[in-house]
Amino acid sequence: QVQLVESGGGLVQAGGSLRLSCAASGSIFRFNVMGWYRQAPGKQRELVATVTSGGSTNTADSMKGRFTISRDNTRNTVYLQMNSLKPEDTAVYYCNVKHNNINLWGQGTQVTVSS
């Protein structure tokens, strides 16, 4: 039974930084893909970034150069380092992991960036 435990969300001023973590507790294998999505009020959920088990990353254009995704396979944890945050980054951020037929979502963590 795998549970995705997210942490690191909160309130930060524009231009600041925040680091999100998502630990796949109870997992016994490395997930093929781990990543982050976000959803702002009134908007659809969008991709933030993903990282494969081999280390290949994919980051949304609006976040390239500011957000960096990484993973620690020994801890089955995926991270999202967010720098130069903008008010437009305010959203609920969701952890996501995929492996074959498995597709799991975290409960979401709020990130609020003030002007």
Sequence and secondary structure as in RCSB ss.txt:
>XXXX:A:sequence
QVQLVESGGGLVQAGGSLRLSCAASGSIFRFNVMGWYRQAPGKQRELVATVTSGGSTNTADSMKGRFTISRDNTR
NTVYLQMNSLKPEDTAVYYCNVKHNNINLWGQGTQVTVSS
>XXXX:A:secstr
  EEEEE  EEEETT  EEEEEEEET  S  SEEEEEEE TTS  EEEEEEETT  EEE GGGTTTEEEEEETTT
TEEEEEE S  GGG EEEEEEEEETTEEEE   EEEEEE 
